[in-house]
Amino acid sequence: MAMTDLSIEVAHGTARRFDLGSGDLIRIETPDGSQGGDFSFPGFDQSLTRNKLGWKRFGRPWLVYAAEIGDSLFDVDGEAVFEMTALEGEGIADIMYPGCWREVYEDRRPGCQDLISEVLGLSRSELTGMLSFFIGYSADDIAYRGLAGIGLKPGDHLEFRALRPVSCAVSACPDREIPGWQPGSLLVTIREPADGGGEPEAEASGEGL
């Protein structure tokens, strides 16, 4: 089936909002292998997602660290909202971390929570979950050690399919000290069936397309 595409750059330290229809695909790519960021949508329940994916993989109430191809992201009502359809590269799609926020930086630059909540029109306290992408990690009996060193390559990407009409947002993380990252831009591409009924929409706080 023919598809129509819309590609948007997300600059370092910014976020973009994307309004999707059911069946639309959203692909998030690091064109130059520079950095990752966060992904979220209103009502995303990070904890419930970890639990549901644990049941799916192990048949037990175990919690998983990351989403994999074929996994869903769930909202606070337990409904699947996105399905992961692609994940290419060394980094994982982490569902442990809450995303950074302004207060963790000495210069009080906006963190991913601030950036994403703003473009979604939410208060930060209303942002109930985040998925952090292109990060490394290790884990043992003591701790989950995320944000470990990682070797990203140009073209590394992940992709989700919207399972219903939904708004979502992508941030290019403002952190400049994560091993293996350097300030850069992300490329987000929206694809929908040509008969899907219109152009994909995207908007961001303070930025034109």
PyMOL commands that place a pseudoatom at each C-alpha (Angstrom):
pseudoatom trace, name=CA, resn=MET, resi=1, chain=A, elem=C, hetatm=0, pos=[0.000, 0.000, 0.000]
pseudoatom trace, name=CA, resn=ALA, resi=2, chain=A, elem=C, hetatm=0, pos=[1.356, 3.456, -0.858]
pseudoatom trace, name=CA, resn=MET, resi=3, chain=A, elem=C, hetatm=0, pos=[2.373, 5.620, 2.061]
pseudoatom trace, name=CA, resn=THR, resi=4, chain=A, elem=C, hetatm=0, pos=[2.728, 9.354, 2.586]
pseudoatom trace, name=CA, resn=ASP, resi=5, chain=A, elem=C, hetatm=0, pos=[5.673, 10.554, 4.679]
pseudoatom trace, name=CA, resn=LEU, resi=6, chain=A, elem=C, hetatm=0, pos=[6.343, 13.610, 6.810]
pseudoatom trace, name=CA, resn=SER, resi=7, chain=A, elem=C, hetatm=0, pos=[9.841, 14.089, 8.281]
pseudoatom trace, name=CA, resn=ILE, resi=8, chain=A, elem=C, hetatm=0, pos=[10.590, 16.569, 11.067]
pseudoatom trace, name=CA, resn=GLU, resi=9, chain=A, elem=C, hetatm=0, pos=[13.914, 17.429, 12.715]
pseudoatom trace, name=CA, resn=VAL, resi=10, chain=A, elem=C, hetatm=0, pos=[13.969, 17.560, 16.513]
pseudoatom trace, name=CA, resn=ALA, resi=11, chain=A, elem=C, hetatm=0, pos=[16.929, 19.710, 17.544]
pseudoatom trace, name=CA, resn=HIS, resi=12, chain=A, elem=C, hetatm=0, pos=[19.046, 19.048, 20.642]
pseudoatom trace, name=CA, resn=GLY, resi=13, chain=A, elem=C, hetatm=0, pos=[17.263, 20.227, 23.778]
pseudoatom trace, name=CA, resn=THR, resi=14, chain=A, elem=C, hetatm=0, pos=[13.830, 20.554, 22.133]
pseudoatom trace, name=CA, resn=ALA, resi=15, chain=A, elem=C, hetatm=0, pos=[10.681, 18.448, 21.703]
pseudoatom trace, name=CA, resn=ARG, resi=16, chain=A, elem=C, hetatm=0, pos=[8.018, 18.031, 19.042]
pseudoatom trace, name=CA, resn=ARG, resi=17, chain=A, elem=C, hetatm=0, pos=[4.411, 16.920, 19.214]
pseudoatom trace, name=CA, resn=PHE, resi=18, chain=A, elem=C, hetatm=0, pos=[2.879, 14.582, 16.641]
pseudoatom trace, name=CA, resn=ASP, resi=19, chain=A, elem=C, hetatm=0, pos=[-0.848, 13.939, 16.192]
pseudoatom trace, name=CA, resn=LEU, resi=20, chain=A, elem=C, hetatm=0, pos=[-1.338, 10.452, 14.786]
pseudoatom trace, name=CA, resn=GLY, resi=21, chain=A, elem=C, hetatm=0, pos=[-4.214, 8.467, 13.373]
pseudoatom trace, name=CA, resn=SER, resi=22, chain=A, elem=C, hetatm=0, pos=[-4.812, 4.792, 14.036]
pseudoatom trace, name=CA, resn=GLY, resi=23, chain=A, elem=C, hetatm=0, pos=[-2.275, 2.758, 12.080]
pseudoatom trace, name=CA, resn=ASP, resi=24, chain=A, elem=C, hetatm=0, pos=[0.194, 5.620, 11.580]
pseudoatom trace, name=CA, resn=LEU, resi=25, chain=A, elem=C, hetatm=0, pos=[3.876, 4.775, 12.032]
pseudoatom trace, name=CA, resn=ILE, resi=26, chain=A, elem=C, hetatm=0, pos=[6.313, 7.051, 13.862]
pseudoatom trace, name=CA, resn=ARG, resi=27, chain=A, elem=C, hetatm=0, pos=[10.017, 6.411, 13.268]
pseudoatom trace, name=CA, resn=ILE, resi=28, chain=A, elem=C, hetatm=0, pos=[12.658, 8.092, 15.461]
pseudoatom trace, name=CA, resn=GLU, resi=29, chain=A, elem=C, hetatm=0, pos=[16.180, 8.104, 14.033]
pseudoatom trace, name=CA, resn=THR, resi=30, chain=A, elem=C, hetatm=0, pos=[19.601, 9.460, 14.947]
pseudoatom trace, name=CA, resn=PRO, resi=31, chain=A, elem=C, hetatm=0, pos=[20.858, 10.533, 11.484]
pseudoatom trace, name=CA, resn=ASP, resi=32, chain=A, elem=C, hetatm=0, pos=[24.474, 10.980, 12.596]
pseudoatom trace, name=CA, resn=GLY, resi=33, chain=A, elem=C, hetatm=0, pos=[24.633, 8.593, 15.574]
pseudoatom trace, name=CA, resn=SER, resi=34, chain=A, elem=C, hetatm=0, pos=[24.820, 11.469, 18.028]
pseudoatom trace, name=CA, resn=GLN, resi=35, chain=A, elem=C, hetatm=0, pos=[22.205, 11.075, 20.755]
pseudoatom trace, name=CA, resn=GLY, resi=36, chain=A, elem=C, hetatm=0, pos=[18.876, 9.800, 22.024]
pseudoatom trace, name=CA, resn=GLY, resi=37, chain=A, elem=C, hetatm=0, pos=[15.930, 11.187, 23.913]
pseudoatom trace, name=CA, resn=ASP, resi=38, chain=A, elem=C, hetatm=0, pos=[12.484, 10.377, 25.231]
pseudoatom trace, name=CA, resn=PHE, resi=39, chain=A, elem=C, hetatm=0, pos=[9.059, 9.421, 23.879]
pseudoatom trace, name=CA, resn=SER, resi=40, chain=A, elem=C, hetatm=0, pos=[5.709, 9.794, 25.621]
pseudoatom trace, name=CA, resn=PHE, resi=41, chain=A, elem=C, hetatm=0, pos=[1.979, 10.290, 25.189]
pseudoatom trace, name=CA, resn=PRO, resi=42, chain=A, elem=C, hetatm=0, pos=[-0.843, 11.406, 27.502]
pseudoatom trace, name=CA, resn=GLY, resi=43, chain=A, elem=C, hetatm=0, pos=[-1.723, 8.675, 29.979]
pseudoatom trace, name=CA, resn=PHE, resi=44, chain=A, elem=C, hetatm=0, pos=[1.332, 6.483, 29.279]
pseudoatom trace, name=CA, resn=ASP, resi=45, chain=A, elem=C, hetatm=0, pos=[1.653, 4.132, 32.269]
pseudoatom trace, name=CA, resn=GLN, resi=46, chain=A, elem=C, hetatm=0, pos=[5.286, 3.120, 32.460]
pseudoatom trace, name=CA, resn=SER, resi=47, chain=A, elem=C, hetatm=0, pos=[4.882, 0.840, 35.504]
pseudoatom trace, name=CA, resn=LEU, resi=48, chain=A, elem=C, hetatm=0, pos=[1.853, -0.978, 34.106]
pseudoatom trace, name=CA, resn=THR, resi=49, chain=A, elem=C, hetatm=0, pos=[3.695, -1.456, 30.815]
pseudoatom trace, name=CA, resn=ARG, resi=50, chain=A, elem=C, hetatm=0, pos=[6.642, -3.083, 32.614]
pseudoatom trace, name=CA, resn=ASN, resi=51, chain=A, elem=C, hetatm=0, pos=[4.250, -5.413, 34.432]
pseudoatom trace, name=CA, resn=LYS, resi=52, chain=A, elem=C, hetatm=0, pos=[2.198, -6.370, 31.373]
pseudoatom trace, name=CA, resn=LEU, resi=53, chain=A, elem=C, hetatm=0, pos=[5.326, -7.072, 29.333]
pseudoatom trace, name=CA, resn=GLY, resi=54, chain=A, elem=C, hetatm=0, pos=[6.665, -9.234, 32.165]
pseudoatom trace, name=CA, resn=TRP, resi=55, chain=A, elem=C, hetatm=0, pos=[3.494, -11.328, 32.086]
pseudoatom trace, name=CA, resn=LYS, resi=56, chain=A, elem=C, hetatm=0, pos=[3.724, -11.529, 28.293]
pseudoatom trace, name=CA, resn=ARG, resi=57, chain=A, elem=C, hetatm=0, pos=[7.326, -12.767, 28.256]
pseudoatom trace, name=CA, resn=PHE, resi=58, chain=A, elem=C, hetatm=0, pos=[7.496, -14.896, 31.384]
pseudoatom trace, name=CA, resn=GLY, resi=59, chain=A, elem=C, hetatm=0, pos=[3.943, -15.612, 32.502]
pseudoatom trace, name=CA, resn=ARG, resi=60, chain=A, elem=C, hetatm=0, pos=[4.874, -14.142, 35.871]
pseudoatom trace, name=CA, resn=PRO, resi=61, chain=A, elem=C, hetatm=0, pos=[4.628, -10.698, 37.531]
pseudoatom trace, name=CA, resn=TRP, resi=62, chain=A, elem=C, hetatm=0, pos=[8.231, -9.874, 36.651]
pseudoatom trace, name=CA, resn=LEU, resi=63, chain=A, elem=C, hetatm=0, pos=[9.202, -6.386, 35.526]
pseudoatom trace, name=CA, resn=VAL, resi=64, chain=A, elem=C, hetatm=0, pos=[11.186, -5.842, 32.333]
pseudoatom trace, name=CA, resn=TYR, resi=65, chain=A, elem=C, hetatm=0, pos=[13.695, -3.079, 31.690]
pseudoatom trace, name=CA, resn=ALA, resi=66, chain=A, elem=C, hetatm=0, pos=[12.906, -2.296, 28.075]
pseudoatom trace, name=CA, resn=ALA, resi=67, chain=A, elem=C, hetatm=0, pos=[10.358, -2.641, 25.298]
pseudoatom trace, name=CA, resn=GLU, resi=68, chain=A, elem=C, hetatm=0, pos=[11.179, -4.891, 22.354]
pseudoatom trace, name=CA, resn=ILE, resi=69, chain=A, elem=C, hetatm=0, pos=[9.818, -5.369, 18.850]
pseudoatom trace, name=CA, resn=GLY, resi=70, chain=A, elem=C, hetatm=0, pos=[6.237, -6.605, 19.083]
pseudoatom trace, name=CA, resn=ASP, resi=71, chain=A, elem=C, hetatm=0, pos=[5.696, -5.120, 22.558]
pseudoatom trace, name=CA, resn=SER, resi=72, chain=A, elem=C, hetatm=0, pos=[2.959, -2.604, 23.324]
pseudoatom trace, name=CA, resn=LEU, resi=73, chain=A, elem=C, hetatm=0, pos=[2.968, 0.557, 25.422]
pseudoatom trace, name=CA, resn=PHE, resi=74, chain=A, elem=C, hetatm=0, pos=[-0.087, 0.818, 27.677]
pseudoatom trace, name=CA, resn=ASP, resi=75, chain=A, elem=C, hetatm=0, pos=[-2.069, 3.687, 29.157]
pseudoatom trace, name=CA, resn=VAL, resi=76, chain=A, elem=C, hetatm=0, pos=[-3.388, 4.063, 32.702]
pseudoatom trace, name=CA, resn=ASP, resi=77, chain=A, elem=C, hetatm=0, pos=[-6.513, 2.084, 31.771]
pseudoatom trace, name=CA, resn=GLY, resi=78, chain=A, elem=C, hetatm=0, pos=[-4.429, -0.869, 30.613]
pseudoatom trace, name=CA, resn=GLU, resi=79, chain=A, elem=C, hetatm=0, pos=[-5.189, -0.267, 26.931]
pseudoatom trace, name=CA, resn=ALA, resi=80, chain=A, elem=C, hetatm=0, pos=[-2.451, -0.771, 24.339]
pseudoatom trace, name=CA, resn=VAL, resi=81, chain=A, elem=C, hetatm=0, pos=[-1.745, 2.559, 22.599]
pseudoatom trace, name=CA, resn=PHE, resi=82, chain=A, elem=C, hetatm=0, pos=[1.456, 1.883, 20.614]
pseudoatom trace, name=CA, resn=GLU, resi=83, chain=A, elem=C, hetatm=0, pos=[3.176, -1.224, 19.275]
pseudoatom trace, name=CA, resn=MET, resi=84, chain=A, elem=C, hetatm=0, pos=[6.936, -1.226, 18.719]
pseudoatom trace, name=CA, resn=THR, resi=85, chain=A, elem=C, hetatm=0, pos=[7.547, -2.330, 15.133]
pseudoatom trace, name=CA, resn=ALA, resi=86, chain=A, elem=C, hetatm=0, pos=[11.302, -1.713, 14.731]
pseudoatom trace, name=CA, resn=LEU, resi=87, chain=A, elem=C, hetatm=0, pos=[14.430, -1.240, 16.860]
pseudoatom trace, name=CA, resn=GLU, resi=88, chain=A, elem=C, hetatm=0, pos=[17.785, -0.970, 15.115]
pseudoatom trace, name=CA, resn=GLY, resi=89, chain=A, elem=C, hetatm=0, pos=[21.106, -0.340, 16.859]
pseudoatom trace, name=CA, resn=GLU, resi=90, chain=A, elem=C, hetatm=0, pos=[22.838, -0.919, 20.169]
pseudoatom trace, name=CA, resn=GLY, resi=91, chain=A, elem=C, hetatm=0, pos=[20.578, 1.197, 22.375]
pseudoatom trace, name=CA, resn=ILE, resi=92, chain=A, elem=C, hetatm=0, pos=[17.505, -0.115, 24.170]
pseudoatom trace, name=CA, resn=ALA, resi=93, chain=A, elem=C, hetatm=0, pos=[14.020, 1.348, 24.546]
pseudoatom trace, name=CA, resn=ASP, resi=94, chain=A, elem=C, hetatm=0, pos=[14.221, 1.865, 28.312]
pseudoatom trace, name=CA, resn=ILE, resi=95, chain=A, elem=C, hetatm=0, pos=[11.019, 1.894, 30.382]
pseudoatom trace, name=CA, resn=MET, resi=96, chain=A, elem=C, hetatm=0, pos=[12.742, 2.271, 33.762]
pseudoatom trace, name=CA, resn=TYR, resi=97, chain=A, elem=C, hetatm=0, pos=[13.822, 5.916, 33.807]
pseudoatom trace, name=CA, resn=PRO, resi=98, chain=A, elem=C, hetatm=0, pos=[11.404, 8.826, 34.276]
pseudoatom trace, name=CA, resn=GLY, resi=99, chain=A, elem=C, hetatm=0, pos=[13.262, 11.151, 31.896]
pseudoatom trace, name=CA, resn=CYS, resi=100, chain=A, elem=C, hetatm=0, pos=[15.334, 14.115, 33.046]
pseudoatom trace, name=CA, resn=TRP, resi=101, chain=A, elem=C, hetatm=0, pos=[13.833, 17.321, 34.440]
pseudoatom trace, name=CA, resn=ARG, resi=102, chain=A, elem=C, hetatm=0, pos=[14.932, 20.890, 34.976]
pseudoatom trace, name=CA, resn=GLU, resi=103, chain=A, elem=C, hetatm=0, pos=[16.068, 20.471, 38.574]
pseudoatom trace, name=CA, resn=VAL, resi=104, chain=A, elem=C, hetatm=0, pos=[18.743, 17.874, 37.767]
pseudoatom trace, name=CA, resn=TYR, resi=105, chain=A, elem=C, hetatm=0, pos=[20.757, 20.486, 35.834]
pseudoatom trace, name=CA, resn=GLU, resi=106, chain=A, elem=C, hetatm=0, pos=[22.714, 23.250, 37.555]
pseudoatom trace, name=CA, resn=ASP, resi=107, chain=A, elem=C, hetatm=0, pos=[21.788, 25.721, 34.809]
pseudoatom trace, name=CA, resn=ARG, resi=108, chain=A, elem=C, hetatm=0, pos=[18.106, 24.696, 35.061]
pseudoatom trace, name=CA, resn=ARG, resi=109, chain=A, elem=C, hetatm=0, pos=[17.836, 23.975, 31.346]
pseudoatom trace, name=CA, resn=PRO, resi=110, chain=A, elem=C, hetatm=0, pos=[14.514, 22.270, 30.477]
pseudoatom trace, name=CA, resn=GLY, resi=111, chain=A, elem=C, hetatm=0, pos=[14.732, 18.497, 30.767]
pseudoatom trace, name=CA, resn=CYS, resi=112, chain=A, elem=C, hetatm=0, pos=[12.840, 15.932, 28.717]
pseudoatom trace, name=CA, resn=GLN, resi=113, chain=A, elem=C, hetatm=0, pos=[9.921, 15.959, 31.172]
pseudoatom trace, name=CA, resn=ASP, resi=114, chain=A, elem=C, hetatm=0, pos=[9.635, 19.742, 30.835]
pseudoatom trace, name=CA, resn=LEU, resi=115, chain=A, elem=C, hetatm=0, pos=[9.985, 19.707, 27.057]
pseudoatom trace, name=CA, resn=ILE, resi=116, chain=A, elem=C, hetatm=0, pos=[7.506, 16.906, 26.414]
pseudoatom trace, name=CA, resn=SER, resi=117, chain=A, elem=C, hetatm=0, pos=[4.883, 18.075, 28.897]
pseudoatom trace, name=CA, resn=GLU, resi=118, chain=A, elem=C, hetatm=0, pos=[4.976, 21.565, 27.346]
pseudoatom trace, name=CA, resn=VAL, resi=119, chain=A, elem=C, hetatm=0, pos=[4.382, 20.430, 23.762]
pseudoatom trace, name=CA, resn=LEU, resi=120, chain=A, elem=C, hetatm=0, pos=[1.631, 18.034, 24.883]
pseudoatom trace, name=CA, resn=GLY, resi=121, chain=A, elem=C, hetatm=0, pos=[-0.099, 20.817, 26.817]
pseudoatom trace, name=CA, resn=LEU, resi=122, chain=A, elem=C, hetatm=0, pos=[0.256, 19.007, 30.149]
pseudoatom trace, name=CA, resn=SER, resi=123, chain=A, elem=C, hetatm=0, pos=[1.662, 19.980, 33.498]
pseudoatom trace, name=CA, resn=ARG, resi=124, chain=A, elem=C, hetatm=0, pos=[4.780, 18.022, 34.366]
pseudoatom trace, name=CA, resn=SER, resi=125, chain=A, elem=C, hetatm=0, pos=[2.889, 16.181, 37.119]
pseudoatom trace, name=CA, resn=GLU, resi=126, chain=A, elem=C, hetatm=0, pos=[0.405, 14.944, 34.491]
pseudoatom trace, name=CA, resn=LEU, resi=127, chain=A, elem=C, hetatm=0, pos=[3.157, 13.234, 32.493]
pseudoatom trace, name=CA, resn=THR, resi=128, chain=A, elem=C, hetatm=0, pos=[2.752, 9.695, 33.790]
pseudoatom trace, name=CA, resn=GLY, resi=129, chain=A, elem=C, hetatm=0, pos=[5.390, 7.789, 31.821]
pseudoatom trace, name=CA, resn=MET, resi=130, chain=A, elem=C, hetatm=0, pos=[8.427, 8.061, 29.562]
pseudoatom trace, name=CA, resn=LEU, resi=131, chain=A, elem=C, hetatm=0, pos=[10.338, 5.756, 27.246]
pseudoatom trace, name=CA, resn=SER, resi=132, chain=A, elem=C, hetatm=0, pos=[14.037, 6.625, 26.891]
pseudoatom trace, name=CA, resn=PHE, resi=133, chain=A, elem=C, hetatm=0, pos=[15.696, 5.474, 23.679]
pseudoatom trace, name=CA, resn=PHE, resi=134, chain=A, elem=C, hetatm=0, pos=[19.241, 4.877, 22.425]
pseudoatom trace, name=CA, resn=ILE, resi=135, chain=A, elem=C, hetatm=0, pos=[20.708, 4.250, 25.879]
pseudoatom trace, name=CA, resn=GLY, resi=136, chain=A, elem=C, hetatm=0, pos=[22.966, 1.565, 27.335]
pseudoatom trace, name=CA, resn=TYR, resi=137, chain=A, elem=C, hetatm=0, pos=[22.546, -0.200, 30.661]
pseudoatom trace, name=CA, resn=SER, resi=138, chain=A, elem=C, hetatm=0, pos=[23.754, -2.945, 32.971]
pseudoatom trace, name=CA, resn=ALA, resi=139, chain=A, elem=C, hetatm=0, pos=[21.977, -4.607, 35.882]
pseudoatom trace, name=CA, resn=ASP, resi=140, chain=A, elem=C, hetatm=0, pos=[22.870, -6.809, 38.843]
pseudoatom trace, name=CA, resn=ASP, resi=141, chain=A, elem=C, hetatm=0, pos=[21.525, -7.666, 42.299]
pseudoatom trace, name=CA, resn=ILE, resi=142, chain=A, elem=C, hetatm=0, pos=[22.277, -4.154, 43.547]
pseudoatom trace, name=CA, resn=ALA, resi=143, chain=A, elem=C, hetatm=0, pos=[21.033, -1.768, 40.893]
pseudoatom trace, name=CA, resn=TYR, resi=144, chain=A, elem=C, hetatm=0, pos=[19.822, -1.075, 37.386]
pseudoatom trace, name=CA, resn=ARG, resi=145, chain=A, elem=C, hetatm=0, pos=[22.588, 1.078, 35.927]
pseudoatom trace, name=CA, resn=GLY, resi=146, chain=A, elem=C, hetatm=0, pos=[21.187, 2.942, 32.986]
pseudoatom trace, name=CA, resn=LEU, resi=147, chain=A, elem=C, hetatm=0, pos=[22.763, 5.644, 30.852]
pseudoatom trace, name=CA, resn=ALA, resi=148, chain=A, elem=C, hetatm=0, pos=[25.878, 3.503, 30.437]
pseudoatom trace, name=CA, resn=GLY, resi=149, chain=A, elem=C, hetatm=0, pos=[28.327, 4.032, 27.598]
pseudoatom trace, name=CA, resn=ILE, resi=150, chain=A, elem=C, hetatm=0, pos=[26.969, 3.245, 24.156]
pseudoatom trace, name=CA, resn=GLY, resi=151, chain=A, elem=C, hetatm=0, pos=[28.143, 3.319, 20.560]
pseudoatom trace, name=CA, resn=LEU, resi=152, chain=A, elem=C, hetatm=0, pos=[25.383, 4.723, 18.371]
pseudoatom trace, name=CA, resn=LYS, resi=153, chain=A, elem=C, hetatm=0, pos=[25.637, 4.576, 14.598]
pseudoatom trace, name=CA, resn=PRO, resi=154, chain=A, elem=C, hetatm=0, pos=[24.101, 6.831, 11.956]
pseudoatom trace, name=CA, resn=GLY, resi=155, chain=A, elem=C, hetatm=0, pos=[20.661, 5.540, 11.069]
pseudoatom trace, name=CA, resn=ASP, resi=156, chain=A, elem=C, hetatm=0, pos=[19.948, 3.770, 14.373]
pseudoatom trace, name=CA, resn=HIS, resi=157, chain=A, elem=C, hetatm=0, pos=[16.201, 4.016, 14.897]
pseudoatom trace, name=CA, resn=LEU, resi=158, chain=A, elem=C, hetatm=0, pos=[13.057, 2.745, 16.550]
pseudoatom trace, name=CA, resn=GLU, resi=159, chain=A, elem=C, hetatm=0, pos=[9.499, 2.774, 15.270]
pseudoatom trace, name=CA, resn=PHE, resi=160, chain=A, elem=C, hetatm=0, pos=[6.017, 2.544, 16.746]
pseudoatom trace, name=CA, resn=ARG, resi=161, chain=A, elem=C, hetatm=0, pos=[2.566, 1.974, 15.266]
pseudoatom trace, name=CA, resn=ALA, resi=162, chain=A, elem=C, hetatm=0, pos=[-0.316, 3.946, 16.778]
pseudoatom trace, name=CA, resn=LEU, resi=163, chain=A, elem=C, hetatm=0, pos=[-3.148, 1.594, 17.717]
pseudoatom trace, name=CA, resn=ARG, resi=164, chain=A, elem=C, hetatm=0, pos=[-5.671, 4.435, 18.004]
pseudoatom trace, name=CA, resn=PRO, resi=165, chain=A, elem=C, hetatm=0, pos=[-5.747, 8.191, 17.293]
pseudoatom trace, name=CA, resn=VAL, resi=166, chain=A, elem=C, hetatm=0, pos=[-3.262, 9.713, 19.747]
pseudoatom trace, name=CA, resn=SER, resi=167, chain=A, elem=C, hetatm=0, pos=[-0.953, 12.672, 20.321]
pseudoatom trace, name=CA, resn=CYS, resi=168, chain=A, elem=C, hetatm=0, pos=[2.634, 11.885, 21.279]
pseudoatom trace, name=CA, resn=ALA, resi=169, chain=A, elem=C, hetatm=0, pos=[5.922, 13.724, 21.672]
pseudoatom trace, name=CA, resn=VAL, resi=170, chain=A, elem=C, hetatm=0, pos=[9.629, 13.151, 21.060]
pseudoatom trace, name=CA, resn=SER, resi=171, chain=A, elem=C, hetatm=0, pos=[12.460, 15.004, 22.786]
pseudoatom trace, name=CA, resn=ALA, resi=172, chain=A, elem=C, hetatm=0, pos=[16.135, 15.205, 21.865]
pseudoatom trace, name=CA, resn=CYS, resi=173, chain=A, elem=C, hetatm=0, pos=[17.633, 15.013, 25.349]
pseudoatom trace, name=CA, resn=PRO, resi=174, chain=A, elem=C, hetatm=0, pos=[19.454, 18.164, 26.531]
pseudoatom trace, name=CA, resn=ASP, resi=175, chain=A, elem=C, hetatm=0, pos=[21.994, 16.162, 28.584]
pseudoatom trace, name=CA, resn=ARG, resi=176, chain=A, elem=C, hetatm=0, pos=[25.579, 16.620, 27.408]
pseudoatom trace, name=CA, resn=GLU, resi=177, chain=A, elem=C, hetatm=0, pos=[27.298, 14.125, 29.731]
pseudoatom trace, name=CA, resn=ILE, resi=178, chain=A, elem=C, hetatm=0, pos=[25.812, 10.724, 28.825]
pseudoatom trace, name=CA, resn=PRO, resi=179, chain=A, elem=C, hetatm=0, pos=[28.673, 8.456, 27.629]
pseudoatom trace, name=CA, resn=GLY, resi=180, chain=A, elem=C, hetatm=0, pos=[28.523, 7.923, 23.880]
pseudoatom trace, name=CA, resn=TRP, resi=181, chain=A, elem=C, hetatm=0, pos=[26.193, 10.850, 23.216]
pseudoatom trace, name=CA, resn=GLN, resi=182, chain=A, elem=C, hetatm=0, pos=[26.968, 14.267, 21.802]
pseudoatom trace, name=CA, resn=PRO, resi=183, chain=A, elem=C, hetatm=0, pos=[24.566, 17.117, 21.029]
pseudoatom trace, name=CA, resn=GLY, resi=184, chain=A, elem=C, hetatm=0, pos=[22.745, 16.484, 17.777]
pseudoatom trace, name=CA, resn=SER, resi=185, chain=A, elem=C, hetatm=0, pos=[19.332, 16.283, 16.181]
pseudoatom trace, name=CA, resn=LEU, resi=186, chain=A, elem=C, hetatm=0, pos=[16.825, 13.476, 15.813]
pseudoatom trace, name=CA, resn=LEU, resi=187, chain=A, elem=C, hetatm=0, pos=[14.782, 12.832, 12.691]
pseudoatom trace, name=CA, resn=VAL, resi=188, chain=A, elem=C, hetatm=0, pos=[11.149, 11.818, 13.174]
pseudoatom trace, name=CA, resn=THR, resi=189, chain=A, elem=C, hetatm=0, pos=[9.224, 10.432, 10.209]
pseudoatom trace, name=CA, resn=ILE, resi=190, chain=A, elem=C, hetatm=0, pos=[5.463, 9.891, 10.232]
pseudoatom trace, name=CA, resn=ARG, resi=191, chain=A, elem=C, hetatm=0, pos=[3.988, 7.451, 7.724]
pseudoatom trace, name=CA, resn=GLU, resi=192, chain=A, elem=C, hetatm=0, pos=[0.332, 6.821, 7.090]
pseudoatom trace, name=CA, resn=PRO, resi=193, chain=A, elem=C, hetatm=0, pos=[-1.557, 4.956, 4.354]
pseudoatom trace, name=CA, resn=ALA, resi=194, chain=A, elem=C, hetatm=0, pos=[-2.169, 7.156, 1.327]
pseudoatom trace, name=CA, resn=ASP, resi=195, chain=A, elem=C, hetatm=0, pos=[-5.898, 6.619, 1.826]
pseudoatom trace, name=CA, resn=GLY, resi=196, chain=A, elem=C, hetatm=0, pos=[-5.624, 7.527, 5.509]
pseudoatom trace, name=CA, resn=GLY, resi=197, chain=A, elem=C, hetatm=0, pos=[-7.529, 10.749, 5.062]
pseudoatom trace, name=CA, resn=GLY, resi=198, chain=A, elem=C, hetatm=0, pos=[-5.109, 13.635, 5.235]
pseudoatom trace, name=CA, resn=GLU, resi=199, chain=A, elem=C, hetatm=0, pos=[-1.640, 14.913, 5.923]
pseudoatom trace, name=CA, resn=PRO, resi=200, chain=A, elem=C, hetatm=0, pos=[0.087, 13.828, 9.135]
pseudoatom trace, name=CA, resn=GLU, resi=201, chain=A, elem=C, hetatm=0, pos=[0.240, 16.708, 11.605]
pseudoatom trace, name=CA, resn=ALA, resi=202, chain=A, elem=C, hetatm=0, pos=[3.105, 17.818, 13.827]
pseudoatom trace, name=CA, resn=GLU, resi=203, chain=A, elem=C, hetatm=0, pos=[3.529, 20.823, 16.043]
pseudoatom trace, name=CA, resn=ALA, resi=204, chain=A, elem=C, hetatm=0, pos=[5.933, 22.040, 18.697]
pseudoatom trace, name=CA, resn=SER, resi=205, chain=A, elem=C, hetatm=0, pos=[6.061, 24.792, 21.241]
pseudoatom trace, name=CA, resn=GLY, resi=206, chain=A, elem=C, hetatm=0, pos=[7.690, 27.877, 19.770]
pseudoatom trace, name=CA, resn=GLU, resi=207, chain=A, elem=C, hetatm=0, pos=[8.759, 26.231, 16.513]
pseudoatom trace, name=CA, resn=GLY, resi=208, chain=A, elem=C, hetatm=0, pos=[7.335, 26.317, 13.005]
pseudoatom trace, name=CA, resn=LEU, resi=209, chain=A, elem=C, hetatm=0, pos=[7.578, 23.405, 10.620]
for i in range(1, 209): cmd.bond("trace and resi %d" % i, "trace and resi %d" % (i + 1))
show_as sticks, trace
zoom trace
